[in-house]
Amino acid sequence: MKLFATAKPVVAMIHLGALPGTPACRRSVREIETQALKEAKIYREAGVHGLMVENMHDTPYLRGHVGPEIVAAIAIIARAVKDAAGLPCGLQILAAANTEAIAVAHAAGLDFIRAEGFAFAHVADEGIIQSSAAELLRYRRAIGADHVQVWADVKKKHSSHAITADVAIGETAHAVEFMRGDALIVTGAVTGDAPQPADAHAVKQATQLPVFLGSGVTAKNVGAFLGEADGFIVGSEFKTGGHWSGNVDARRVGRFMSAVFACQTPARR
């Protein structure tokens, strides 16, 4: 199922303000939506190819589920972003609230979700995240949401993978494909850290699925990753100071998109 008309698509992150009921919430859903739409406009005008909505400010995260207040708020905001941007759009609901993400994506007309713990368990700061593939894809079928792609993290950032240390990242990627995932995401150890080139290469070699790099890609290093990636999910690089919690900086977005274009355009003799 092809979402993008371009090779090597760039998917930009919209980190929603803290949502209702979370400790850091200070704004109404309408105010959070207004900010999300402002960021979507900046991204669209800069030429990104897709968007992803995420509840990054909802710390500390619940493990494996969120309440109906979060589902309702994200569905409203995500639908508004999708309608305004006219781009392929996905979402992630932290932490590992993958079933809720499928429900929101289906209701809001989104195209994909980012799933934690799709294949193999790992230990996150929220606790043990179990494999979700079997239940998730059955739920997707049950609600008629087969059009919503599942992009699965492999060896997810901010997590310990000691319990699967004997399972190579390439084998984890192969398991995602075997379990009918739609795309793979490779990251560094934490938000803002680039993946290890060897990890990106191993995943690319182990699967036929599209491979997205999901952290730490910048205008300076994107050229080095073009051969191992089918696309990029970018958040921190687009923000003031290069930190995920900053405001979207149109100049940084433009600089990154120019770097991607330059790397893909053959040099003239």
Sequence and secondary structure as in RCSB ss.txt:
>XXXX:A:sequence
MKLFATAKPVVAMIHLGALPGTPACRRSVREIETQALKEAKIYREAGVHGLMVENMHDTPYLRGHVGPEIVAAIA
IIARAVKDAAGLPCGLQILAAANTEAIAVAHAAGLDFIRAEGFAFAHVADEGIIQSSAAELLRYRRAIGADHVQV
WADVKKKHSSHAITADVAIGETAHAVEFMRGDALIVTGAVTGDAPQPADAHAVKQATQLPVFLGSGVTAKNVGAF
LGEADGFIVGSEFKTGGHWSGNVDARRVGRFMSAVFACQTPARR
>XXXX:A:secstr
    SSSS EEEEEE    TTSTT  S HHHHHHHHHHHHHHHHHHT SEEEEE TTS S  SS   HHHHHHHH
HHHHHHHHHH S EEEE TTT HHHHHHHHHHHT  EEEESSSSS EEETTEEE   HHHHHHHHHHTT TTSEE
EEESS SSEE GGGTTS HHHHHHHHHHTT SEEEE  SSTT    HHHHHHHHHH SS EEE S   TTTHHHH
TTT SEEEESGGGBGGG TTS B HHHHHHHHHHHHHHHS    
